[in-house]
Amino acid sequence: MHIRLDLIHNRIKGSNLKPVKIGIIGLGTVGGGTVNVLKRNAEEIARRAGRQIVITRASAKDLSKQRICDTDGIQPVGWGELVNPNI
């Protein structure tokens, strides 16, 4: 059975799905770059995914170190706190 993807996308787009909450492990070159890409492209990602992608927490070796990304709205946590089904 072939289902048109545009019909599925329109159903998702019109729904009130909760945002996908994610945590980032590490805020160095890769983790910080991931934060930058997700924030810069948030609107397009949400449009394609049918819901928002929200970075809620991040862990790093040194939480006080200056970062290459904007960490506003991201709660800095220890490694153990990232393994949480409620993120």
C-alpha positions as CSV (number, residue, x, y, z in Angstrom):
1,M,0.0,0.0,0.0
2,H,1.5,3.3,-1.1
3,I,0.8,6.3,1.2
4,R,1.6,9.8,-0.1
5,L,4.2,11.4,2.2
6,D,2.7,14.9,1.8
7,L,-0.6,13.7,3.3
8,I,1.2,12.3,6.3
9,H,3.3,15.4,6.7
10,N,0.1,17.6,6.6
11,R,-1.5,15.5,9.3
12,I,1.6,15.8,11.5
13,K,1.9,19.5,10.8
14,G,-1.7,20.1,11.9
15,S,-1.4,18.2,15.1
16,N,-0.3,19.5,18.5
17,L,2.6,17.1,19.1
18,K,4.9,17.9,22.0
19,P,8.4,19.1,21.2
20,V,11.2,16.5,21.1
21,K,13.5,17.4,24.0
22,I,17.2,16.4,23.6
23,G,20.3,16.5,25.7
24,I,23.8,17.1,24.3
25,I,26.9,15.2,25.6
26,G,29.8,17.6,25.3
27,L,29.9,21.2,24.2
28,G,33.2,21.3,22.4
29,T,33.7,21.3,18.6
30,V,31.1,18.6,17.8
31,G,28.5,19.2,20.5
32,G,28.7,23.0,20.2
33,G,28.5,22.8,16.5
34,T,25.4,20.6,16.8
35,V,23.8,23.2,19.1
36,N,24.6,25.9,16.5
37,V,23.1,23.9,13.6
38,L,20.0,22.9,15.5
39,K,19.4,26.5,16.7
40,R,20.2,28.1,13.3
41,N,17.9,25.7,11.4
42,A,15.2,25.2,14.0
43,E,12.4,26.5,11.9
44,E,13.2,24.2,8.9
45,I,13.8,21.2,11.1
46,A,10.5,21.7,12.9
47,R,8.7,22.1,9.6
48,R,10.2,18.8,8.3
49,A,9.9,16.9,11.5
50,G,6.4,18.1,12.3
51,R,7.4,19.3,15.7
52,Q,10.0,21.4,17.5
53,I,13.4,20.0,18.5
54,V,14.4,21.6,21.8
55,I,17.8,21.2,23.5
56,T,17.0,21.2,27.2
57,R,20.2,20.0,28.8
58,A,23.9,19.6,28.0
59,S,26.9,18.1,29.8
60,A,30.5,18.9,29.5
61,K,33.7,18.2,31.5
62,D,34.0,21.9,32.5
63,L,30.6,23.5,32.8
64,S,32.1,27.0,33.5
65,K,34.2,27.1,30.3
66,Q,33.3,29.5,27.5
67,R,31.5,27.8,24.6
68,I,31.4,28.2,20.8
69,C,27.6,28.0,20.9
70,D,24.7,29.9,22.5
71,T,23.7,28.0,25.6
72,D,20.7,30.2,26.5
73,G,17.8,28.0,27.6
74,I,20.1,25.0,28.0
75,Q,20.5,23.6,31.5
76,P,24.1,22.6,32.2
77,V,24.1,19.2,34.0
78,G,26.4,16.4,35.0
79,W,26.6,13.2,32.8
80,G,24.3,11.2,35.0
81,E,21.5,13.8,34.7
82,L,21.4,13.4,30.9
83,V,20.3,9.8,31.1
84,N,16.7,10.9,31.9
85,P,13.6,9.8,30.1
86,N,12.0,13.1,30.8
87,I,14.5,15.2,28.8
